[in-house]
Amino acid sequence: MRSARITRTTAETDISVSVSLDGTGTYDNQTGVGFFDHMLDQLARHALIDLEVRCSGDLHIDDHHSVEDVGIALGQALAEALGDKRGIRRYGACLLPMDDALVRAALDLSGRPYLVWSVDFPTPAIGRFDTELVREFFQAFATHGGITLHVDRLHGINSHHIAEAAFKAVARALREAVETDARKADAIPSTKGAL
């Protein structure tokens, strides 16, 4: 099983993340930020990775540190679980509709972190959750996971639907990218011989 457990403690957050890339999409995420837990649940379910997140953060300030730091820890866990990336498909993409929202995600588990984020939200918050934090999570996740990640909102008028479509689209792309390539299960998917 390709799995990893990461703990990360700072003056702002205390986090543990466990991930299994060959899971069934089970999840148990508790960050103290309800909407974010819901998004992490979607990520696990649609990527078919098993995910457990525990975060105790400085929520009396706001949700920013918790969301960003979970992104950091989850990216680190993904990178560790992938190891040398031998046998993976490496690339993944998804065009995901959710009611009014349509979001496209494409990613490369290249080891070269880069985020292109073209997702605008019509409202500044979803309930009490700051919509700016969706980008902050994916920036941290891509940076610490070594992922080139492009996410584009093509349509959408409801902020909840847009955010959820983004998480699901990235999840589906990630599922494709981490899968074993049956035709090259013994090879690193790069002409360089390393990722």
FENRAQUI-V355542 format. One record per backbone hydrogen bond with DSSP energy under -0.5 kcal/mol. NH is the residue of the N-H (numbers start at 1). CO is the residue of the C=O. If there is no record, write none. Layout:
nh->NH co->CO
nh->NH co->CO
This chain:
nh->3 co->1
nh->4 co->19
nh->6 co->17
nh->8 co->15
nh->10 co->13
nh->14 co->56
nh->15 co->8
nh->16 co->54
nh->17 co->6
nh->18 co->52
nh->19 co->4
nh->20 co->50
nh->21 co->2
nh->23 co->20
nh->23 co->48
nh->28 co->51
nh->30 co->28
nh->30 co->53
nh->34 co->32
nh->37 co->33
nh->38 co->34
nh->39 co->35
nh->40 co->36
nh->41 co->37
nh->42 co->38
nh->43 co->39
nh->44 co->40
nh->45 co->41
nh->46 co->42
nh->47 co->43
nh->48 co->44
nh->49 co->44
nh->50 co->20
nh->51 co->26
nh->52 co->18
nh->53 co->28
nh->54 co->16
nh->55 co->30
nh->56 co->14
nh->57 co->55
nh->58 co->12
nh->59 co->57
nh->61 co->58
nh->62 co->58
nh->67 co->63
nh->68 co->64
nh->69 co->65
nh->70 co->66
nh->71 co->67
nh->72 co->68
nh->73 co->69
nh->74 co->70
nh->75 co->71
nh->76 co->72
nh->77 co->73
nh->78 co->74
nh->79 co->75
nh->80 co->76
nh->81 co->77
nh->82 co->78
nh->83 co->79
nh->83 co->80
nh->85 co->82
nh->87 co->187
nh->88 co->85
nh->89 co->177
nh->89 co->179
nh->90 co->177
nh->91 co->89
nh->92 co->107
nh->94 co->105
nh->96 co->94
nh->96 co->103
nh->97 co->95
nh->98 co->101
nh->101 co->98
nh->102 co->155
nh->103 co->96
nh->104 co->152
nh->105 co->94
nh->106 co->150
nh->107 co->92
nh->108 co->148
nh->109 co->90
nh->110 co->108
nh->111 co->146
nh->112 co->146
nh->113 co->111
nh->114 co->147
nh->116 co->149
nh->117 co->115
nh->118 co->116
nh->118 co->151
nh->126 co->129
nh->127 co->125
nh->128 co->126
nh->129 co->126
nh->130 co->128
nh->131 co->124
nh->133 co->130
nh->134 co->131
nh->135 co->131
nh->136 co->132
nh->137 co->133
nh->138 co->134
nh->139 co->135
nh->140 co->136
nh->141 co->137
nh->142 co->138
nh->143 co->139
nh->144 co->140
nh->145 co->141
nh->146 co->142
nh->147 co->142
nh->148 co->108
nh->149 co->114
nh->149 co->147
nh->150 co->106
nh->151 co->116
nh->152 co->104
nh->153 co->118
nh->154 co->102
nh->154 co->152
nh->155 co->102
nh->159 co->157
nh->162 co->158
nh->163 co->159
nh->164 co->160
nh->165 co->161
nh->166 co->162
nh->167 co->163
nh->168 co->164
nh->169 co->165
nh->170 co->166
nh->171 co->167
nh->172 co->168
nh->173 co->169
nh->174 co->170
nh->175 co->171
nh->176 co->172
nh->177 co->173
nh->178 co->174
nh->179 co->175
nh->181 co->87
nh->182 co->180
nh->184 co->181
nh->187 co->184
nh->189 co->85
nh->190 co->188
nh->193 co->190
